[in-house]
Structures are given as structure tokens and as C-alpha cells.
Amino acid sequence: MNTGQRPRLGVFSRMTPRTMEPLARKLFKGVLFVEVAGAVGAYWLFHRMNVSQEFRHTVNRRFPSILEVYYKSNEWAGIYGIREQDQETWSNKQ
């Protein structure tokens, strides 16, 4: 009876079920991108504060808690005196 023709499948058999893998992959890439961007941004901010006392002064006026983290991280690394130098310079300017 079957003369070489393929059996006719229903409309639903053509659609394969989609897995969550593409969505999970996109989410992973997005999270990875955000983390890398955050690490690069944190390094840029630390480097900028490390080389410019004026930038530290600006950060002190706008976001003093960020400058406190900068001072603490340097002190934990064994680098002391930056806070005192900044305070002395800024008090002499006023």
C-alpha cells in the first residue's frame, strides 16, 4: 500500500521542543559581561584615584565612602600615608 511515499505527519511533529539551553547561554554571557565590565570599571577607578590627588578630592566631595574604601585597601596592602597627605594638601588649599 505504501508506494514510497513518506507517511504524513501531523503539523505538530515538525516543531521540535525548544530547550532552555539558548536562554541559559545568553544569560550566562550577559552575567559574564556585567562582571567583566564591573572589574574593568573598578580597576579604572582605583587606577585613576591612585595617580591623581585631584580626582581623589573630587571623589571625596561626591562619594566619600568610595574614597574610604580606597584608603582602606591601600592600608591593607601595606601602603600608608596617602590619607594623611591628602588631608594635609586639602587643608592647605582652603
C-alpha positions in Angstrom: 0.0 0.0 0.0 2.8 2.4 0.8 4.3 3.2 -2.6 7.4 5.0 -1.4 5.6 8.0 0.0 6.5 9.2 3.4 3.8 8.9 5.9 2.1 12.2 6.5 3.0 13.5 9.9 0.9 16.0 11.8 1.6 19.7 12.0 2.9 19.4 15.5 5.6 16.8 14.6 7.6 19.4 12.6 8.1 21.6 15.7 10.8 20.3 17.9 10.6 21.2 21.6 12.9 24.1 22.4 15.3 23.6 25.2 16.4 26.2 27.8 20.0 26.0 26.6 20.0 29.1 24.3 18.4 31.2 27.0 20.8 29.9 29.6 23.7 30.6 27.3 22.5 34.2 26.7 22.0 34.8 30.4 25.5 33.4 31.2 27.1 35.6 28.6 25.2 38.6 30.0 26.2 37.9 33.6 29.8 37.3 32.5 29.8 40.6 30.5 28.5 42.5 33.5 31.1 41.0 35.8 34.0 41.7 33.5 32.7 45.3 32.9 32.4 45.8 36.7 36.0 44.5 37.2 37.4 46.8 34.5 35.4 49.7 35.9 36.7 49.1 39.4 40.3 48.8 38.2 39.9 52.1 36.2 38.5 53.9 39.2 41.3 52.5 41.5 44.0 53.5 39.0 42.5 56.9 38.5 42.4 57.6 42.2 45.9 56.1 42.6 47.5 58.6 40.2 45.5 61.8 40.8 45.1 63.6 44.1 42.7 66.0 42.4 40.5 63.1 41.4 40.6 61.8 44.9 39.5 65.2 46.1 36.5 65.1 43.7 35.6 61.6 44.9 35.9 62.8 48.5 33.3 65.6 47.8 30.9 63.4 45.9 31.3 59.9 47.2 33.3 59.8 50.5 32.6 56.2 51.2 34.3 55.1 47.9 37.4 57.1 48.9 37.4 55.4 52.3 37.4 52.0 50.6 40.4 53.2 48.5 42.3 54.3 51.6 41.5 51.0 53.5 42.6 48.8 50.5 45.9 50.6 50.4 46.4 50.3 54.1 45.6 46.6 53.9 48.2 46.3 51.2 50.7 48.0 53.5 50.7 51.4 51.8 50.3 54.1 54.5 50.3 57.9 54.4 48.1 58.6 51.4 45.1 59.7 53.6 47.4 62.0 55.6 49.0 63.6 52.6 45.6 64.2 51.1 44.2 65.8 54.3 47.3 68.0 54.6 47.1 69.2 51.0 43.4 69.8 51.1 43.5 71.7 54.3 46.3 73.9 53.0 44.2 74.8 49.9 41.3 76.1 51.9 
